């Protein structure tokens, strides 16, 4: 009985732990342009803390961030509510938008996707 309670408590702790996504830096134009100039693989997450789709994307991005093929992806997070100029720059009209670049070239984007395979394919388009 003790071991069952302990196992349930441990499972609850694991479930409650936040998922680790790409180490997304807050978006700033200068850092983004430097990453582009360096030819890096870039993921831009247009995110809102209140967005349920963004919350659903987080564990998917966390899982993908652990894959060796994505270890060099530079990620930026655009705050949907606070960075309206960045939204215009990226022509992003909704939160939960993911945009991928290889250097200065946009290689793909998705809006509202929570399909792990589709998100993986999207990110791979910039690697």
GULO-938504 format. One record per residue (C-alpha): residue number from 1; residue in three letters; chain; x, y, z. Coordinates in steps of 0.02 Angstrom, whole numbers. Layout:
BEGIN
SITE   resi   resn   chain        x        y        z
SITE    NUM    ALA       A        X        Y        Z
...
This chain:
BEGIN
SITE   resi   resn   chain        x        y        z
SITE      1    UNK       A        0        0        0
SITE      2    UNK       A      141      121       43
SITE      3    UNK       A      229       84     -122
SITE      4    UNK       A       69      117     -220
SITE      5    UNK       A       44      285     -134
SITE      6    UNK       A      227      328     -162
SITE      7    UNK       A      217      280     -346
SITE      8    UNK       A       60      386     -369
SITE      9    UNK       A      141      534     -281
SITE     10    UNK       A      298      517     -387
SITE     11    UNK       A      194      508     -546
SITE     12    UNK       A      102      666     -494
SITE     13    UNK       A      267      757     -471
SITE     14    UNK       A      328      703     -643
SITE     15    UNK       A      164      756     -724
SITE     16    UNK       A      168      925     -636
SITE     17    UNK       A      348      961     -687
SITE     18    UNK       A      358     1087     -828
SITE     19    UNK       A      411     1024     -997
SITE     20    UNK       A      577     1088    -1060
SITE     21    UNK       A      564     1161    -1234
SITE     22    UNK       A      699     1236    -1343
SITE     23    UNK       A      799     1361    -1242
SITE     24    UNK       A      700     1503    -1321
SITE     25    UNK       A      771     1674    -1291
SITE     26    UNK       A      654     1823    -1286
SITE     27    UNK       A      649     1893    -1463
SITE     28    UNK       A      751     2047    -1500
SITE     29    UNK       A      785     2105    -1676
SITE     30    UNK       A      974     2124    -1655
SITE     31    UNK       A     1001     1945    -1591
SITE     32    UNK       A      883     1874    -1722
SITE     33    UNK       A      974     1964    -1863
SITE     34    UNK       A     1142     1904    -1795
SITE     35    UNK       A     1080     1724    -1796
SITE     36    UNK       A     1018     1748    -1974
SITE     37    UNK       A     1184     1823    -2030
SITE     38    UNK       A     1275     1673    -1954
SITE     39    UNK       A     1166     1556    -2058
SITE     40    UNK       A     1092     1471    -1905
SITE     41    UNK       A      939     1361    -1897
SITE     42    UNK       A      809     1468    -1809
SITE     43    UNK       A      641     1432    -1729
SITE     44    UNK       A      527     1578    -1689
SITE     45    UNK       A      386     1538    -1567
SITE     46    UNK       A      245     1664    -1561
SITE     47    UNK       A      183     1628    -1386
SITE     48    UNK       A       54     1686    -1260
SITE     49    UNK       A       52     1619    -1082
SITE     50    UNK       A     -138     1610    -1083
SITE     51    UNK       A     -145     1511    -1247
SITE     52    UNK       A     -198     1328    -1229
SITE     53    UNK       A     -123     1282    -1398
SITE     54    UNK       A       44     1358    -1346
SITE     55    UNK       A       36     1253    -1188
SITE     56    UNK       A        2     1098    -1293
SITE     57    UNK       A      151     1138    -1406
SITE     58    UNK       A      271     1154    -1259
SITE     59    UNK       A      296      967    -1220
SITE     60    UNK       A      312      930    -1407
SITE     61    UNK       A      447     1062    -1425
SITE     62    UNK       A      528      996    -1267
SITE     63    UNK       A      537      821    -1338
SITE     64    UNK       A      606      883    -1504
SITE     65    UNK       A      736      993    -1417
SITE     66    UNK       A      815      835    -1346
SITE     67    UNK       A      845      760    -1518
SITE     68    UNK       A     1026      771    -1577
SITE     69    UNK       A      976      835    -1749
SITE     70    UNK       A      899      990    -1670
SITE     71    UNK       A     1037     1030    -1545
SITE     72    UNK       A     1098     1180    -1645
SITE     73    UNK       A      928     1261    -1670
SITE     74    UNK       A      923     1438    -1602
SITE     75    UNK       A      751     1479    -1534
SITE     76    UNK       A      669     1647    -1503
SITE     77    UNK       A      504     1675    -1415
SITE     78    UNK       A      394     1820    -1470
SITE     79    UNK       A      271     1878    -1338
SITE     80    UNK       A      106     1889    -1431
SITE     81    UNK       A       35     2016    -1310
SITE     82    UNK       A      188     2126    -1288
SITE     83    UNK       A      288     2125    -1450
SITE     84    UNK       A      169     2192    -1582
SITE     85    UNK       A      312     2258    -1691
SITE     86    UNK       A      386     2082    -1700
SITE     87    UNK       A      216     2013    -1748
SITE     88    UNK       A      214     2134    -1895
SITE     89    UNK       A      393     2089    -1941
SITE     90    UNK       A      346     1905    -1951
SITE     91    UNK       A      170     1934    -2020
SITE     92    UNK       A      106     1829    -1875
SITE     93    UNK       A      -77     1857    -1837
SITE     94    UNK       A     -101     1724    -1703
SITE     95    UNK       A      -14     1653    -1553
SITE     96    UNK       A       44     1472    -1570
SITE     97    UNK       A      131     1517    -1733
SITE     98    UNK       A      296     1428    -1764
SITE     99    UNK       A      413     1496    -1897
SITE    100    UNK       A      575     1414    -1953
SITE    101    UNK       A      722     1495    -2040
SITE    102    UNK       A      887     1436    -2110
SITE    103    UNK       A      988     1595    -2104
SITE    104    UNK       A      885     1730    -2187
SITE    105    UNK       A      770     1609    -2278
SITE    106    UNK       A      603     1562    -2203
SITE    107    UNK       A      586     1374    -2230
SITE    108    UNK       A      414     1349    -2156
SITE    109    UNK       A      280     1400    -2033
SITE    110    UNK       A      129     1330    -1946
SITE    111    UNK       A      -12     1408    -1849
SITE    112    UNK       A      -96     1314    -1709
SITE    113    UNK       A      -21     1143    -1745
SITE    114    UNK       A       -9     1019    -1603
SITE    115    UNK       A       38      871    -1713
SITE    116    UNK       A      210      814    -1655
SITE    117    UNK       A      258      740    -1824
SITE    118    UNK       A      208      898    -1917
SITE    119    UNK       A      305     1009    -1795
SITE    120    UNK       A      457      896    -1810
SITE    121    UNK       A      449      906    -2000
SITE    122    UNK       A      432     1095    -1989
SITE    123    UNK       A      586     1115    -1879
SITE    124    UNK       A      684      992    -1986
SITE    125    UNK       A      650     1105    -2137
SITE    126    UNK       A      773     1230    -2064
SITE    127    UNK       A      911     1112    -2012
